[in-house]
Amino acid sequence: MTNSKPNTSDIFSYIDEKKELHLERLRRFIRQRSVSPTSDGIFQFAELLEKEFHKIGIDETKIVQTQGNPIVWGKIDRGCERTLALYMMYDTQPAFEKEEGWSVPSFDGVVKHLPNLGQCMVARGAANSKGPSVAFLNALESIISQRGKLPVNLIIFAEGEEEIGSKSLPGFLKEYKGEISRAKGVICPSCSQDARGIVQIFLGNKGILQLELRSGGGRWDRGPQEYDIHSSGKAIIDSPVWRLVDALSTVAKKNGNEIMIKDLLKDVVGPDTEDLKMIKKLAHTADLKSLSKYISSVEHFIDEEKGLEDLLTRYLFSTTFNIAGFKSGYTGEGFKTVLPHEAIAKIDIRLVPNQTPERALSAVREHFRTNGYSDIEVHEYSNVPWAKTSGNSLVNRAFIEAADDLNIQTEIWPIAPGTGPWYLFNGKIVDVPHLVNGLVTGGRPHSPDEYFVIEGEGKTLGLYDCEKGYVNFIYRFAST
């Protein structure tokens, strides 16, 4: 460590005294919906968040209107030597309780015991990412309450479009570039502790290209043209559904594990020397069941017999072509014998260095054209490029030291398999090292019974542990 452990015992005592109030803030955040794919509660949540900024002692706050969902801005400038930027997302995915099988109402903010985890908030947005965001806000409130001021200047911006591609964030960053560029680091609160009790630090993330593919008689000279028809017609009439299935079958083979779009992969550079060193080290500390909280419910992995080092390399540095959804015809209760006039597939493509969303989209369109499927419509929904950052940055070193202060083991990963808007901080608009992390356990994002640990048991850390970790992180960031 570069200096002695910060003396934050008075702040920790305050956190212990205010547990119920801190938990109630999380309940308020959960109960106010903010579902960006449907716009449910988005504007109301932005207003709630600005009020919470005021409550915790942030001097300057405002709601910045964009062409999409608003961004909530906050600022504290007390003339400190260093400035920290805090990026938050306040939007969530939808929750379809009956279809998905939730055990509790998804927006009620129910706390229940989960085996091997402890007392957990089970709700949509609990882990991704209202839980860790509230933990950081509670940490700020605790420091200001006990010390009167933060040891750093602070800039906060919270967007409501992360789940739909952060479309308004680039324009916002351009407008506020002068302010944000003052920061020595950007932190995004998240759930980073795995089942072993180890906190994972990711030095970047994959990109993503989201597409909608459509096949229909109206765009094809065969099949029903305007509406679904009686299924007896299949004997003499082509099916737009099979047309789309056939087109998708040319994209990949081996259950979608081997991509056949050659131009999609031509820019891939693979892991560099430092990446491979990290993967080799990870192969000695990770295990199949702790690869990621996102995939903890599966029993087996593709080609797992080749060993963990190979599996990690493919997990972190391979391009994927995933069918996220497929819609056509009648899917309600009972049965309806129809020959559908249209079929739709939702596709997400995870991108790795050195791929770009623009070239990936072009490759997909060209593939369908050259393989005789030019009638398949390819609509881009959103895209986010990949990103990488330095493990030796101030914001990363401060976080590792803060974890050490609490005797929490950390593990460095060269890149995350998921996606976020971090490319915007890698020189695309501003050049500020970023960190996506939190000393806390949470899981099942985008899934039923998403959870965030409040009071952990065994190896798991919860809300109040995370708050204390962020307190020490802020002091480490000020002095490291």
Secondary structure, DSSP 8 states (H G I E B T S, - for coil): --S-----HHHHHHHHHTHHHHHHHHHHHHHS--BTTTTBTHHHHHHHHHHHHHHHT-SEEEEE--SSS-EEEEEE-S--S-EEEEEEE--B----HHHHT-SS-TTS-EEEEETTTEEEEESTTIIIIIHHHHHHHHHHHHHHHHHSS-SSEEEEEEES-GGGT-TTHHHHHHHTHHHHTT-SEEEEE---B-TTS-EEEESEE-EEEEEEEEEEGGGSSSS-SSS-EEGGGGGTS--HHHHHHHHHHTTEETTTTEE--HHHHTT-----HHHHHHHHHHHHH--GGGS-GGGTT-S--TTGGG-HHHHHHHHHH--EEEEEEEEES--SSS---EE-SEEEEEEEEEE-TT--HHHHHHHHHHHHHHTT-TTSEEEEEEEE--EE--TTSHHHHHHHHHHHHTT--EEEES-BSS--GGGGGBTTS-B--EEEE-S--EE-TTSTT-EEEEEE-TT---HHHHHHHHHHHHHHHHH-
